[in-house]
């Protein structure tokens, strides 16, 4: 039988203390610490979080019949202890000085289980601060079969998140500067040997981002930006600078049979100090017990709010594995290449639902994916997508009324129904539940505020989305699209140049750049770009036809319109450029009849300025439930 001691060994930060042997270790390496400084540390550990008075320290260190310069001796012991811990009085991370009163250990302390092995030796869990790459776990008896009673891989992510919050708590409570705290979660490294297993470590990272996002007072950078650093040698300062983050969480994941090892480290960007690190070797069946214990510690000690009652989900391993694969595939929004991935993601989400009809995130993921797939009628039927998106989002909210992604999907559904009030209410609820979800702000700006002509609000929400997801070219493209409608062409040109410098193949950024050039009167440059895109098959040919018309090349413009007779979204720009209002309005009516999601946005485009002031535009907007004047 194993025997366990919960008090003889203690752990805080990267340090382990053996109170019986008088040893202090860091990352397994024994540190030299004299007896009196060790006694100070032992007393602080015994009263962790409470003030230990100078008198209490005197009684422990020097018996009543000992004559000594107490102040000098105590100050010397504290100084030596801080030197070993790498701490300082000015910027205390472990030992806080309370003038004229005493000292307090402010780090999070946990008891370390000591197990008596079969050979009589003591076996210790891994120490804090281990390197991210770890030796492989011993293979399970049946490594190809993953059939333990499973309470949910997501809970492993939640447990890790809560541990990170717990480690952050003491630092948070004693921080010197007020203000928002931003964190970036870098993609956890996949140390598993199984082929095509990145989806699991990526999915676990997604779950951690989602769970951190509901912590009040913490702003979490979005997935797209964090994943731009995947498989790269990362400098913490560069990551922080590029993402605008003050904290970075990084780690690794290793699966082997029914074993899971997660290593994680929380780093403060300003000085590259590791605020917390840990290594977890867990049986999956123990996850709930760990999670509940940590949750109670946070509520009782740190007063942090882990969210607004968000549910924890239970599901079986097979369903959750499929969910992580589906989530990874559904992130690919680049059409047409990404269309196949989105469709595959939809199929996997439906498989998850078939295996676990009560798993709300799968319905939310299904709704989100249909929304991404059906931005244009070219990729998927808007009617079919809207119907399936509505059903999935409503089911997700029925199962979990606090799921921010589901509210965002309902916002899109309502916007496509031209139910602007309910759409705005849904998007605002999504943002309220998860203020770090950049996609909610991006879509709210593009599909609600922009069509309604609320330009400044649309620009503000779009900028906030970029702030949350600074490395996402797509989020930047959405902002620049709004800026074109707002007439801020110089800013669009500057933004697009920066995006294209990083990614010359960003067709949307190139198109927005050409549109801004065209509105600035640089027609030849814009036309050249549109022609290049048309030859490559990456353009929206309506802008090329418009450019031809504005350049007086009417025959070329008419050819573009004739080439795409079934695409009213092309025709509307060509005929607006040709000053043919009748056929431009006819194209708008056809877009509305097919429920093209973009019709409201198009009404704000500068290319359709010709139609403004015409009574037919006022009537058209009114039928869509929009204000008469954008």
C-alpha positions as CSV (number, residue, x, y, z in Angstrom):
1,X,0.0,0.0,0.0
2,X,1.2,3.5,-0.8
3,X,1.7,5.8,2.2
4,X,1.4,9.5,1.6
5,X,2.5,12.6,3.5
6,X,0.8,15.8,2.8
7,X,2.9,18.1,5.0
8,X,6.5,17.0,5.0
9,X,7.1,18.4,1.4
10,X,5.7,21.6,0.1
11,X,5.9,23.2,-3.3
12,X,5.7,26.9,-4.4
13,X,6.7,28.4,-7.7
14,X,9.6,26.3,-9.1
15,X,10.7,25.3,-5.6
16,X,10.2,22.1,-3.5
17,X,10.9,22.1,0.3
18,X,11.4,19.0,2.4
19,X,10.6,20.1,6.0
20,X,12.0,16.9,7.4
21,X,15.4,16.9,5.8
22,X,15.8,20.7,5.6
23,X,16.3,20.6,1.8
24,X,15.2,23.1,-0.9
25,X,15.3,22.1,-4.5
26,X,14.6,24.0,-7.7
27,X,13.8,21.9,-10.8
28,X,15.2,18.9,-8.9
29,X,18.5,20.6,-8.1
30,X,19.4,21.0,-4.4
31,X,20.0,24.6,-3.3
32,X,22.4,25.6,-0.5
33,X,20.5,27.2,2.3
34,X,21.7,27.6,5.8
35,X,19.7,26.5,8.9
36,X,18.4,29.9,10.0
37,X,17.1,31.0,6.6
38,X,15.5,27.6,6.2
39,X,13.7,27.9,9.5
40,X,12.4,31.3,8.4
41,X,11.1,29.6,5.2
42,X,9.6,26.7,7.1
43,X,7.7,29.1,9.4
44,X,6.4,31.1,6.4
45,X,5.3,27.9,4.7
46,X,3.4,26.8,7.8
47,X,1.5,30.1,7.8
48,X,1.3,30.6,4.0
49,X,-0.7,33.7,3.1
50,X,-0.7,35.0,6.7
51,X,1.6,37.5,8.4
52,X,4.4,35.9,10.5
53,X,5.4,38.5,13.0
54,X,9.0,39.3,13.9
55,X,8.4,38.1,17.4
56,X,7.2,34.7,16.1
57,X,10.4,34.5,14.0
58,X,12.5,35.4,17.0
59,X,11.0,32.6,19.1
60,X,11.6,30.1,16.3
61,X,15.2,31.1,15.5
62,X,16.5,32.2,18.9
63,X,15.4,30.6,22.2
64,X,14.7,33.0,25.2
65,X,18.1,32.4,26.8
66,X,20.0,33.3,23.6
67,X,21.6,36.7,23.4
68,X,21.9,38.0,19.8
69,X,21.4,41.2,17.8
70,X,17.9,40.1,16.7
71,X,17.3,42.7,14.0
72,X,20.7,42.1,12.3
73,X,20.3,38.3,12.5
74,X,16.8,38.3,11.1
75,X,17.5,40.7,8.3
76,X,20.5,38.6,7.4
77,X,18.4,35.4,7.3
78,X,15.7,37.0,5.2
79,X,18.3,38.4,2.8
80,X,20.0,35.0,2.3
81,X,16.6,33.4,1.8
82,X,15.6,35.9,-0.9
83,X,19.0,35.4,-2.6
84,X,18.4,31.7,-2.9
85,X,14.8,32.2,-4.2
86,X,15.8,35.0,-6.6
87,X,13.4,37.3,-4.8
88,X,13.7,41.0,-3.7
89,X,12.0,43.2,-1.2
90,X,11.2,45.9,-3.9
91,X,9.5,43.5,-6.3
92,X,8.4,40.6,-4.0
93,X,7.3,37.5,-5.8
94,X,7.5,35.1,-2.8
95,X,8.2,37.0,0.4
96,X,6.4,40.2,1.2
97,X,7.7,42.6,3.9
98,X,5.2,44.3,6.1
99,X,7.2,47.1,7.8
100,X,7.5,46.9,11.6
101,X,5.2,43.8,11.6
102,X,6.8,40.9,9.9
103,X,6.8,38.9,6.6
104,X,4.3,36.9,4.6
105,X,4.7,34.2,1.9
106,X,2.6,35.4,-1.0
107,X,3.2,32.5,-3.4
108,X,0.7,29.7,-3.9
109,X,1.7,26.7,-1.8
110,X,0.7,23.1,-2.3
111,X,1.4,19.9,-0.4
112,X,3.4,17.4,-2.4
113,X,2.3,13.8,-2.2
114,X,5.2,11.4,-1.4
115,X,4.5,7.8,-2.4
116,X,6.4,4.8,-0.9
117,X,7.3,2.7,-3.9
118,X,7.6,-1.1,-3.9
119,X,11.4,-0.8,-3.6
120,X,11.1,1.3,-0.5
121,X,12.3,4.5,-2.1
122,X,10.3,7.7,-2.2
123,X,8.8,8.6,-5.6
124,X,8.1,12.3,-6.2
125,X,5.8,14.0,-8.8
126,X,7.7,16.1,-11.3
127,X,8.9,19.4,-9.9
128,X,7.7,22.8,-11.1
129,X,9.4,24.5,-13.9
130,X,10.4,21.5,-15.9
131,X,11.4,21.9,-19.5
132,X,8.6,21.8,-22.0
133,X,10.0,18.8,-23.8
134,X,9.7,15.7,-21.6
135,X,10.7,12.1,-22.1
136,X,8.0,9.9,-23.5
137,X,5.7,8.3,-21.1
138,X,5.9,4.5,-20.7
139,X,3.6,2.9,-23.2
140,X,0.3,1.8,-21.8
141,X,-0.6,-1.9,-22.0
142,X,-2.8,-1.3,-25.0
143,X,-1.6,2.0,-26.5
144,X,-3.7,1.6,-29.6
145,X,-6.9,1.4,-27.6
146,X,-8.2,4.5,-26.0
147,X,-11.1,3.2,-23.9
148,X,-10.9,4.5,-20.3
149,X,-14.0,5.7,-18.6
150,X,-13.6,9.3,-19.8
151,X,-15.1,12.4,-18.3
152,X,-14.0,14.7,-21.0
153,X,-10.7,15.9,-22.5
154,X,-12.0,19.4,-22.2
155,X,-11.8,19.1,-18.4
156,X,-8.1,18.5,-18.7
157,X,-7.9,21.8,-20.4
158,X,-10.1,23.4,-17.8
159,X,-8.0,22.0,-15.0
160,X,-4.8,23.4,-16.6
161,X,-6.5,26.8,-17.1
162,X,-7.6,26.9,-13.5
163,X,-4.1,26.0,-12.3
164,X,-2.7,28.8,-14.3
165,X,-5.2,31.2,-12.8
166,X,-4.3,29.9,-9.3
167,X,-0.7,30.5,-10.0
168,X,-1.4,34.0,-11.3
169,X,-3.6,34.8,-8.4
170,X,-1.1,35.9,-5.8
171,X,0.8,38.0,-8.3
172,X,-2.5,39.5,-9.5
173,X,-3.5,40.5,-6.0
174,X,-0.2,42.2,-5.3
175,X,0.5,43.7,-8.6
176,X,1.8,47.3,-8.7
177,X,0.0,48.7,-11.7
178,X,-3.7,48.8,-12.4
179,X,-5.0,48.2,-15.9
180,X,-6.1,45.5,-18.3
181,X,-4.1,42.3,-18.3
182,X,-3.7,40.5,-21.6
183,X,-2.6,37.0,-22.2
184,X,-1.6,35.0,-25.3
185,X,-1.9,31.2,-25.3
186,X,0.7,29.8,-27.7
187,X,-0.1,26.5,-29.4
188,X,0.9,23.7,-27.1
189,X,3.6,21.6,-28.6
190,X,2.6,18.1,-29.7
191,X,5.1,15.6,-28.2
192,X,3.0,12.6,-29.3
193,X,4.4,10.2,-31.9
194,X,1.0,9.3,-33.4
195,X,0.7,10.6,-37.0
196,X,-1.7,13.4,-37.7
197,X,-2.2,14.0,-33.9
198,X,-1.7,17.8,-34.0
199,X,-5.4,18.3,-33.9
200,X,-5.4,17.2,-30.2
201,X,-2.8,19.6,-29.0
202,X,-4.3,22.4,-31.1
203,X,-7.8,21.6,-29.9
204,X,-6.6,21.6,-26.3
205,X,-5.1,25.0,-26.9
206,X,-8.4,26.2,-28.3
207,X,-10.1,25.0,-25.1
208,X,-7.7,26.8,-22.9
209,X,-8.2,30.0,-24.9
210,X,-11.9,29.6,-24.5
211,X,-11.8,29.0,-20.8
212,X,-9.4,31.8,-20.1
213,X,-11.6,34.2,-22.1
214,X,-14.4,34.0,-19.5
215,X,-12.2,35.2,-16.6
216,X,-13.3,38.8,-15.7
217,X,-10.4,41.3,-16.0
218,X,-8.3,39.2,-18.3
219,X,-8.2,39.8,-22.1
220,X,-7.2,36.8,-24.2
221,X,-5.7,37.1,-27.6
222,X,-7.6,35.2,-30.3
223,X,-6.7,31.9,-31.7
224,X,-5.6,33.1,-35.2
225,X,-3.0,35.4,-33.8
226,X,-1.6,32.9,-31.3
227,X,-1.4,30.1,-33.9
228,X,0.7,32.3,-36.2
229,X,3.5,31.3,-33.9
230,X,3.0,27.6,-34.2
231,X,6.1,25.5,-34.8
232,X,8.3,28.5,-34.5
233,X,11.2,29.2,-32.1
234,X,9.5,32.0,-30.1
235,X,11.1,34.9,-28.2
236,X,8.7,35.8,-25.5
237,X,9.4,39.5,-25.9
238,X,8.7,39.4,-29.6
239,X,5.5,37.4,-29.0
240,X,4.3,39.9,-26.5
241,X,5.2,42.9,-28.7
242,X,3.4,41.5,-31.8
243,X,0.3,40.3,-29.9
244,X,0.1,43.2,-27.5
245,X,0.2,40.7,-24.6
246,X,1.6,41.1,-21.1
247,X,1.5,37.4,-20.3
248,X,2.2,34.3,-22.4
249,X,1.1,30.8,-21.6
250,X,3.1,28.0,-23.4
251,X,3.2,24.3,-23.0
252,X,3.3,20.8,-24.4
253,X,1.0,17.8,-24.6
254,X,1.9,14.1,-24.7
255,X,-0.6,11.3,-25.0
256,X,0.1,7.7,-24.5
257,X,-2.7,5.3,-24.1
258,X,-4.8,6.4,-21.2
259,X,-2.1,8.7,-19.9
260,X,-1.9,12.4,-20.4
261,X,1.1,14.6,-19.6
262,X,0.7,18.4,-19.9
263,X,3.6,20.8,-19.2
264,X,2.8,24.5,-18.9
265,X,4.5,27.7,-18.1
266,X,3.1,31.2,-17.5
267,X,5.6,34.0,-18.4
268,X,5.5,37.7,-17.7
269,X,6.6,39.4,-21.0
270,X,8.2,42.5,-19.5
271,X,11.0,40.7,-17.7
272,X,10.7,37.1,-19.0
273,X,10.0,35.9,-15.5
274,X,8.2,32.6,-15.1
275,X,5.3,33.3,-12.8
276,X,4.2,29.7,-12.7
277,X,5.1,26.4,-14.2
278,X,4.0,22.8,-13.6
279,X,4.0,19.4,-15.1
280,X,0.9,17.2,-14.9
281,X,0.9,13.4,-15.2
282,X,-2.7,12.3,-14.8
283,X,-5.0,9.4,-15.1
284,X,-8.0,10.8,-17.0
285,X,-10.4,9.5,-14.3
286,X,-8.9,11.9,-11.8
287,X,-9.5,15.1,-13.8
288,X,-12.8,16.0,-12.1
289,X,-11.5,15.7,-8.6
290,X,-8.5,17.9,-9.4
291,X,-10.7,20.5,-11.1
292,X,-13.1,20.7,-8.2
293,X,-10.3,21.1,-5.7
294,X,-8.7,23.9,-7.7
295,X,-12.0,25.7,-8.3
296,X,-12.7,25.8,-4.5
297,X,-9.2,27.1,-3.9
298,X,-9.7,29.9,-6.4
299,X,-13.1,30.9,-5.0
300,X,-11.8,30.9,-1.4
301,X,-8.4,32.4,-1.8
302,X,-8.2,34.6,-5.0
303,X,-11.7,36.0,-5.4
304,X,-11.3,35.6,-9.2
305,X,-14.4,35.0,-11.3
306,X,-13.9,32.1,-13.6
307,X,-16.9,33.0,-15.7
308,X,-20.6,33.7,-15.6
309,X,-21.8,30.2,-14.7
310,X,-20.4,28.5,-17.9
311,X,-21.1,24.8,-18.0
312,X,-18.6,22.1,-17.9
313,X,-19.2,19.4,-20.4
314,X,-18.9,15.7,-20.1
315,X,-18.6,13.5,-23.2
316,X,-16.9,10.3,-24.2
317,X,-13.4,10.2,-25.7
318,X,-14.5,9.2,-29.2
319,X,-17.0,12.1,-29.5
320,X,-14.5,14.6,-28.1
321,X,-11.7,13.5,-30.3
322,X,-14.0,14.0,-33.3
323,X,-15.0,17.4,-31.9
324,X,-11.4,18.6,-31.7
325,X,-10.8,17.5,-35.3
326,X,-13.9,19.3,-36.5
327,X,-13.0,22.4,-34.6
328,X,-9.5,22.5,-36.2
329,X,-11.0,22.0,-39.7
330,X,-13.6,24.6,-39.3
331,X,-11.0,27.3,-38.6
332,X,-10.0,27.3,-42.3
333,X,-12.1,30.1,-43.8
334,X,-10.1,30.8,-46.9
335,X,-12.3,30.0,-49.9
336,X,-12.4,28.2,-52.2
337,X,-9.5,26.1,-50.8
338,X,-11.1,26.0,-47.3
339,X,-14.5,25.0,-48.6
340,X,-13.6,21.3,-48.5
341,X,-12.3,21.6,-45.0
342,X,-15.4,23.4,-43.8
343,X,-17.6,20.7,-45.3
344,X,-15.5,18.0,-43.7
345,X,-15.8,19.9,-40.4
346,X,-19.6,20.0,-40.7
347,X,-19.6,16.2,-41.3
348,X,-17.5,15.7,-38.1
349,X,-19.6,18.0,-36.0
350,X,-22.7,16.0,-37.1
351,X,-20.9,12.8,-36.1
352,X,-20.2,14.2,-32.7
353,X,-23.9,15.1,-32.3
354,X,-24.9,11.6,-33.3
355,X,-22.7,10.2,-30.6
356,X,-23.6,12.8,-27.9
357,X,-26.8,14.8,-28.6
358,X,-26.3,16.8,-25.4
359,X,-22.9,18.2,-26.3
360,X,-23.6,21.9,-26.8
361,X,-20.2,23.0,-28.2
362,X,-20.7,20.7,-31.2
363,X,-24.0,22.4,-32.1
364,X,-22.3,25.8,-31.7
365,X,-19.4,24.7,-33.9
366,X,-21.8,23.4,-36.5
367,X,-23.7,26.7,-36.6
368,X,-20.4,28.7,-36.8
369,X,-19.1,26.6,-39.7
370,X,-22.3,27.0,-41.7
371,X,-22.0,30.7,-41.2
372,X,-18.4,30.7,-42.5
373,X,-19.3,28.5,-45.5
374,X,-22.2,30.7,-46.7
375,X,-20.8,34.2,-46.8
376,X,-21.3,34.2,-50.6
377,X,-23.9,32.2,-52.7
378,X,-20.9,31.0,-54.7
379,X,-19.8,28.6,-51.9
380,X,-23.1,27.5,-50.4
381,X,-26.8,28.1,-50.6
382,X,-27.7,31.0,-48.1
383,X,-31.2,29.6,-47.5
384,X,-29.9,26.1,-46.6
385,X,-27.1,27.4,-44.5
386,X,-29.3,29.8,-42.6
387,X,-31.8,27.1,-41.8
388,X,-29.2,24.7,-40.5
389,X,-27.3,27.5,-38.7
390,X,-30.5,28.6,-36.9
391,X,-31.4,25.0,-35.8
392,X,-27.9,24.3,-34.6
393,X,-27.5,27.6,-32.7
394,X,-30.9,27.3,-31.1
395,X,-30.1,23.8,-29.9
396,X,-26.8,24.9,-28.5
397,X,-28.5,27.7,-26.5
398,X,-31.1,25.3,-25.3
399,X,-28.4,23.0,-23.9
400,X,-26.2,25.9,-22.7
401,X,-27.8,29.4,-22.5
402,X,-24.4,30.9,-21.8
403,X,-22.5,29.8,-24.9
404,X,-21.1,33.0,-26.5
405,X,-20.4,31.4,-29.9
406,X,-24.0,30.3,-30.2
407,X,-25.3,33.8,-29.6
408,X,-22.9,35.1,-32.3
409,X,-24.4,32.5,-34.8
410,X,-27.9,33.6,-33.9
411,X,-26.7,37.2,-34.5
412,X,-25.8,36.2,-38.1
413,X,-29.1,34.3,-38.5
414,X,-31.1,37.4,-37.5
415,X,-29.0,39.7,-39.7
416,X,-29.6,37.6,-42.7
417,X,-33.3,37.7,-41.9
418,X,-33.0,41.5,-41.6
419,X,-34.1,41.3,-38.0
420,X,-31.6,43.9,-37.0
421,X,-32.8,44.5,-33.4
422,X,-32.6,40.8,-32.4
423,X,-29.3,40.5,-34.3
424,X,-27.7,43.3,-32.4
425,X,-29.1,41.9,-29.1
426,X,-27.5,38.5,-29.9
427,X,-24.1,39.9,-30.8
428,X,-24.0,42.1,-27.7
429,X,-24.9,39.1,-25.6
430,X,-22.1,37.1,-27.2
431,X,-19.6,39.9,-26.5
432,X,-20.9,40.2,-22.9
433,X,-20.4,36.5,-22.3
434,X,-16.9,36.5,-23.9
435,X,-15.4,39.9,-24.5
436,X,-12.3,38.3,-26.0
437,X,-14.1,36.6,-28.9
438,X,-12.9,38.6,-31.8
439,X,-15.2,36.9,-34.3
440,X,-18.3,38.3,-32.6
441,X,-17.1,41.8,-32.8
442,X,-15.9,41.4,-36.4
443,X,-19.2,40.0,-37.5
444,X,-21.2,42.5,-35.5
445,X,-19.4,45.3,-37.3
446,X,-19.6,43.8,-40.7
447,X,-23.1,42.3,-40.8
448,X,-25.1,44.7,-38.5
449,X,-23.5,48.1,-37.9
450,X,-22.2,48.6,-41.4
451,X,-25.5,47.8,-43.2
452,X,-27.3,50.1,-40.8
453,X,-24.9,52.9,-41.6
454,X,-23.5,53.2,-38.1
455,X,-20.0,53.7,-39.4
456,X,-18.2,54.9,-36.3
457,X,-19.5,52.1,-34.3
458,X,-18.6,49.6,-37.0
459,X,-15.0,51.0,-37.2
460,X,-14.7,50.9,-33.4
461,X,-15.8,47.3,-33.1
462,X,-13.6,46.3,-36.0
463,X,-10.6,47.9,-34.4
464,X,-11.4,46.1,-31.2
465,X,-11.4,42.8,-33.1
466,X,-8.0,43.6,-34.6
467,X,-6.7,44.4,-31.1
468,X,-7.9,41.0,-29.9
469,X,-6.5,39.2,-33.0
470,X,-3.7,41.4,-34.3
471,X,-2.0,38.7,-36.4
472,X,-5.2,37.7,-38.3
473,X,-5.2,39.0,-41.9
474,X,-8.9,38.2,-42.2
475,X,-9.8,40.3,-39.2
476,X,-7.7,43.1,-40.7
477,X,-9.4,42.7,-44.0
478,X,-12.8,43.0,-42.4
479,X,-11.7,46.3,-40.8
480,X,-10.4,47.6,-44.1
481,X,-13.6,46.7,-45.8
482,X,-15.5,48.9,-43.2
483,X,-12.9,51.6,-43.7
484,X,-13.5,51.7,-47.4
485,X,-17.2,52.3,-46.8
486,X,-16.2,55.0,-44.3
487,X,-14.1,56.7,-46.9
488,X,-10.8,56.3,-45.1
489,X,-8.8,55.3,-48.1
490,X,-5.4,56.4,-47.0
491,X,-5.6,54.2,-43.9
492,X,-6.8,51.3,-46.1
493,X,-3.9,51.7,-48.4
494,X,-1.4,51.7,-45.5
495,X,-3.0,48.7,-43.8
496,X,-3.2,46.7,-47.0
497,X,0.5,47.4,-47.9
498,X,1.5,46.0,-44.5
499,X,-0.7,42.9,-44.9
500,X,0.5,42.2,-48.4
501,X,4.1,42.6,-47.3
502,X,3.6,39.7,-44.9
503,X,1.4,37.7,-47.3
504,X,1.5,38.7,-50.9
505,X,-1.2,36.1,-51.7
506,X,-3.9,37.7,-49.6
507,X,-6.4,38.3,-52.5
508,X,-8.9,40.2,-50.3
509,X,-6.3,42.6,-49.0
510,X,-5.1,43.2,-52.6
511,X,-8.7,43.8,-53.7
512,X,-9.3,46.3,-50.9
513,X,-6.0,48.0,-51.8
514,X,-7.1,48.4,-55.4
515,X,-10.5,49.7,-54.4
516,X,-8.9,52.4,-52.2
517,X,-6.6,53.3,-55.0
518,X,-9.5,53.6,-57.4
519,X,-11.4,56.0,-55.0
520,X,-8.2,58.0,-54.7
521,X,-8.2,58.5,-58.5
522,X,-5.4,56.1,-59.2
523,X,-7.5,54.2,-61.7
524,X,-4.7,52.7,-63.9
525,X,-3.0,51.1,-60.9
526,X,-6.3,49.7,-59.6
527,X,-7.3,48.3,-63.0
528,X,-4.0,46.5,-63.4
529,X,-4.6,44.8,-60.0
530,X,-8.1,43.8,-60.9
531,X,-7.0,42.4,-64.3
532,X,-4.3,40.4,-62.7
533,X,-6.8,38.9,-60.2
534,X,-9.2,38.1,-63.0
535,X,-6.5,36.2,-64.9
536,X,-5.7,34.3,-61.8
537,X,-9.3,33.6,-61.0
538,X,-9.1,35.2,-57.6
539,X,-11.0,38.4,-58.1
540,X,-14.5,39.8,-57.7
541,X,-15.0,40.7,-61.4
542,X,-17.6,43.3,-60.6
543,X,-14.8,45.7,-59.4
544,X,-12.9,45.1,-62.7
545,X,-16.0,46.0,-64.7
546,X,-16.6,49.1,-62.5
547,X,-13.0,50.2,-63.1
548,X,-13.4,49.7,-66.9
549,X,-16.6,51.8,-66.8
550,X,-15.0,54.6,-64.8
551,X,-12.1,54.6,-67.2
552,X,-14.5,55.1,-70.2
553,X,-13.9,51.5,-71.4
554,X,-17.7,50.8,-71.7
555,X,-17.3,47.9,-74.1
556,X,-14.9,46.1,-71.8
557,X,-17.3,46.7,-68.8
558,X,-20.2,45.3,-70.8
559,X,-18.1,42.2,-71.6
560,X,-17.6,41.6,-67.9
561,X,-21.3,41.9,-67.2
562,X,-22.1,39.5,-70.1
563,X,-19.5,37.0,-68.8
564,X,-21.3,36.6,-65.5
565,X,-25.1,36.9,-66.3
566,X,-26.0,34.7,-63.3
567,X,-24.0,36.7,-60.8
568,X,-26.0,39.8,-59.7
569,X,-23.2,40.8,-57.3
570,X,-21.0,41.4,-60.3
571,X,-23.7,43.1,-62.4
572,X,-24.6,45.7,-59.8
573,X,-21.1,47.2,-59.8
574,X,-20.7,47.1,-63.5
575,X,-24.0,48.9,-64.2
576,X,-23.4,51.4,-61.4
577,X,-20.1,52.3,-63.1
578,X,-21.9,52.6,-66.4
579,X,-24.4,54.9,-64.8
580,X,-27.2,52.5,-65.6
581,X,-29.4,52.8,-62.5
582,X,-32.2,50.6,-63.7
583,X,-30.0,47.5,-64.3
584,X,-28.1,48.2,-61.1
585,X,-31.3,48.2,-59.0
586,X,-32.4,45.1,-60.9
587,X,-29.2,43.4,-59.7
588,X,-29.8,44.5,-56.1
589,X,-33.3,43.0,-56.3
590,X,-31.9,39.7,-57.5
591,X,-29.4,39.6,-54.7
592,X,-32.2,40.3,-52.1
593,X,-34.4,37.6,-53.7
594,X,-31.6,35.0,-53.3
595,X,-30.9,36.1,-49.7
596,X,-27.3,37.1,-50.5
597,X,-25.9,38.0,-47.1
598,X,-23.8,40.8,-48.6
599,X,-26.6,42.9,-50.0
600,X,-26.8,45.2,-47.0
601,X,-23.1,45.8,-47.0
602,X,-23.0,46.6,-50.7
603,X,-25.4,49.5,-50.2
604,X,-22.6,51.2,-48.2
605,X,-19.9,50.7,-50.8
606,X,-18.6,53.9,-52.5
607,X,-18.9,52.1,-55.9
608,X,-22.7,52.4,-55.5
609,X,-22.7,56.1,-54.5
610,X,-24.5,56.8,-57.8
611,X,-27.7,55.2,-56.4
612,X,-27.9,57.4,-53.3
613,X,-30.6,59.9,-53.5
614,X,-32.7,57.8,-55.7
615,X,-36.1,57.0,-54.1
616,X,-35.8,53.4,-55.2
617,X,-32.8,53.0,-52.8
618,X,-34.8,54.4,-49.9
619,X,-37.6,52.0,-50.7
620,X,-35.2,49.1,-51.0
621,X,-33.6,49.8,-47.7
622,X,-36.9,50.1,-46.0
623,X,-37.9,46.7,-47.3
624,X,-34.8,45.4,-45.6
625,X,-35.7,47.1,-42.4
626,X,-32.8,49.6,-42.7
627,X,-32.8,53.4,-42.1
628,X,-33.5,55.3,-45.3
629,X,-30.1,57.0,-45.4
630,X,-27.0,55.0,-44.6
